[in-house]
């Protein structure tokens, strides 16, 4: 995530072709995940390696990129450390914290993984807005853990993908106070969680550093496993532009959401 004061767009791909499409559309942050494997479904190692190679070949690009690392509770160092090796110096990996309330000293497990990265800032940990439903740590615990490990990024997301949106779980005023608290500690914040295009303008005004989407730009917005629609990506990029009237974009009849 950049230090820019402007909120920017993150879009998650689930194939190499989708990643190339997002690159060609100049999406500021390209993420890779497997939606069939959960909210932070980790892609196969082969796909993650191809994705990292594709981004690295573009020597002119300085854009950040990431892939989903799945849930920390599912990690096996003997099997999974090669994923971290694919990050190089520019990649990021997101760790979900579902079930971590059942793990003794999960922060030490995370610290061990961070120690294998070139920089601690390459790790992004997730606060689930529905944390109590998946035995995940509270917001204060997640923020404290990030600071203690020298991280600078937190993703606020939803764990249960049943159509419930981030704003259904956390009203705007609560999100705004969380973002402000994070920024007070020099932590960058990304928002995600079944966010529809119509909510981008409202969420952007809360001051996050990034807003992450997938389902909203899929050919079937209700199915996050369906292919990405480039026209919807362009619409999302336009909505993130503070100089573009959002009412005009959303009134465009070419797409119904």
URTARA-V7143 format. One record per residue. RES is the residue in one letter. OMEGA is omega in whole degrees, 0 to 359 (none if undefined). D_FIRST is the distance of its C-alpha to the first C-alpha in Angstrom with 2 decimals. Layout:
{{RES | OMEGA | D_FIRST} {RES | OMEGA | D_FIRST}}
This chain:
{{X | 183 | 0.00} {X | 176 | 3.73} {X | 179 | 6.75} {X | 179 | 8.51} {X | 180 | 10.96} {X | 176 | 11.20} {X | 182 | 10.07} {X | 188 | 9.05} {X | 170 | 10.28} {X | 178 | 9.49} {X | 180 | 12.88} {X | 174 | 14.39} {X | 173 | 17.17} {X | 174 | 20.00} {X | 177 | 21.76} {X | 179 | 21.32} {X | 177 | 22.95} {X | 178 | 20.52} {X | 179 | 17.61} {X | 177 | 19.61} {X | 181 | 20.29} {X | 176 | 16.69} {X | 181 | 16.15} {X | 178 | 19.34} {X | 177 | 18.33} {X | 173 | 15.24} {X | 187 | 12.83} {X | 179 | 9.37} {X | 177 | 7.87} {X | 180 | 10.87} {X | 178 | 11.57} {X | 176 | 15.04} {X | 177 | 17.30} {X | 184 | 21.00} {X | 180 | 21.83} {X | 183 | 25.31} {X | 177 | 24.25} {X | 184 | 22.92} {X | 176 | 19.89} {X | 184 | 17.71} {X | 182 | 20.25} {X | 177 | 19.66} {X | 176 | 20.73} {X | 180 | 23.59} {X | 179 | 23.12} {X | 181 | 24.67} {X | 179 | 22.25} {X | 180 | 19.17} {X | 178 | 20.75} {X | 179 | 21.56} {X | 180 | 18.10} {X | 179 | 16.65} {X | 180 | 19.59} {X | 182 | 19.17} {X | 184 | 15.64} {X | 180 | 16.82} {X | 180 | 19.95} {X | 187 | 18.22} {X | 181 | 18.25} {X | 185 | 17.38} {X | 174 | 13.95} {X | 183 | 10.96} {X | 176 | 8.55} {X | 177 | 6.27} {X | 184 | 8.48} {X | 164 | 9.84} {X | 182 | 13.17} {X | 180 | 14.78} {X | 183 | 16.76} {X | 180 | 19.21} {X | 179 | 20.68} {X | 182 | 20.92} {X | 181 | 24.61} {X | 185 | 25.22} {X | 176 | 23.93} {X | 186 | 26.65} {X | 182 | 25.88} {X | 183 | 28.82} {X | 195 | 27.61} {X | 181 | 23.83} {X | 178 | 22.67} {X | 177 | 22.78} {X | 181 | 19.66} {X | 181 | 17.74} {X | 181 | 19.54} {X | 187 | 18.13} {X | 185 | 14.54} {X | 180 | 15.64} {X | 188 | 13.45} {X | 184 | 10.37} {X | 177 | 10.32} {X | 176 | 9.13} {X | 183 | 11.74} {X | 178 | 12.16} {X | 171 | 15.38} {X | 184 | 17.54} {X | 175 | 20.00} {X | 179 | 22.95} {X | 180 | 26.25} {X | 175 | 24.84} {X | 178 | 27.28} {X | 184 | 29.94} {X | 178 | 28.65} {X | 177 | 29.93} {X | 179 | 27.34} {X | 179 | 24.43} {X | 179 | 22.22} {X | 176 | 24.21} {X | 179 | 23.62} {X | 179 | 19.86} {X | 178 | 20.28} {X | 178 | 22.31} {X | 180 | 19.67} {X | 180 | 17.01} {X | 179 | 19.79} {X | 182 | 19.87} {X | 177 | 16.36} {X | 180 | 15.92} {X | 177 | 13.51} {X | 184 | 13.15} {X | 178 | 9.40} {X | 178 | 9.51} {X | 176 | 10.99} {X | 177 | 9.82} {X | 190 | 12.96} {X | 166 | 14.27} {X | 177 | 16.57} {X | 179 | 19.00} {X | 177 | 20.52} {X | 187 | 23.73} {X | 184 | 23.55} {X | 181 | 27.30} {X | 184 | 28.10} {X | 178 | 26.46} {X | 179 | 27.19} {X | 181 | 23.59} {X | 178 | 22.84} {X | 178 | 22.66} {X | 182 | 19.75} {X | 180 | 21.10} {X | 180 | 21.48} {X | 181 | 17.96} {X | 179 | 16.58} {X | 179 | 19.27} {X | 179 | 18.47} {X | 181 | 14.80} {X | 182 | 16.12} {X | 181 | 19.00} {X | 181 | 17.15} {X | 177 | 14.83} {X | 178 | 11.64} {X | 184 | 8.93} {X | 172 | 7.48} {X | 173 | 10.05} {X | 172 | 10.69} {X | 190 | 13.91} {X | 174 | 15.94} {X | 181 | 19.62} {X | 184 | 21.49} {X | 184 | 24.58} {X | 181 | 24.24} {X | 183 | 27.49} {X | 176 | 26.50} {X | 183 | 25.65} {X | 178 | 22.59} {X | 182 | 20.10} {X | 174 | 22.10} {X | 183 | 25.28} {X | 182 | 24.24} {X | 179 | 22.44} {X | 185 | 23.82} {X | 183 | 21.86} {X | 177 | 23.21} {X | 178 | 22.21} {X | 181 | 18.60} {X | 180 | 18.55} {X | 177 | 19.97} {X | 179 | 17.50} {X | 180 | 14.52} {X | 180 | 16.59} {X | 179 | 17.47} {X | 180 | 13.98} {X | 177 | 13.16} {X | 178 | 16.55} {X | 179 | 15.45} {X | 174 | 12.24} {X | 177 | 10.27} {X | 186 | 7.24} {X | 169 | 8.58} {X | 177 | 8.48} {X | 176 | 12.06} {X | 177 | 14.09} {X | 178 | 17.74} {X | 183 | 20.23} {X | 177 | 18.95} {X | 179 | 21.43} {X | 183 | 20.93} {X | 183 | 23.18} {X | 185 | 20.83} {X | 182 | 17.79} {X | 180 | 19.37} {X | 182 | 20.27} {X | 179 | 16.95} {X | 182 | 15.15} {X | 180 | 17.70} {X | 175 | 16.74} {X | 174 | 13.70} {X | 178 | 10.72} {X | 181 | 7.25} {X | 170 | 7.39} {X | 183 | 10.69} {X | 181 | 11.49} {X | 167 | 14.99} {X | 184 | 17.57} {X | 183 | 21.06} {X | 180 | 20.90} {X | 175 | 20.76} {X | 180 | 23.22} {X | 171 | 26.79} {X | 185 | 27.90} {X | 179 | 25.39} {X | 181 | 27.20} {X | 184 | 26.73} {X | 177 | 23.19} {X | 179 | 24.95} {X | 185 | 26.33} {X | 177 | 25.07} {X | 177 | 22.39} {X | 183 | 24.11} {X | 179 | 22.78} {X | 178 | 24.41} {X | 175 | 22.51} {X | 179 | 19.17} {X | 178 | 20.42} {X | 179 | 21.50} {X | 178 | 18.15} {X | 179 | 16.55} {X | 179 | 19.49} {X | 179 | 19.09} {X | 179 | 15.61} {X | 183 | 17.37} {X | 182 | 18.78} {X | 181 | 21.76} {X | 179 | 22.88} {X | 186 | 25.36} {X | 181 | 24.14} {X | 180 | 27.77} {X | 182 | 28.69} {X | 184 | 26.06} {X | 178 | 26.94} {X | 180 | 30.59} {X | 185 | 30.33} {X | 185 | 32.92} {X | 178 | 31.71} {X | 172 | 29.65} {X | 185 | 30.63} {X | none | 28.24}}
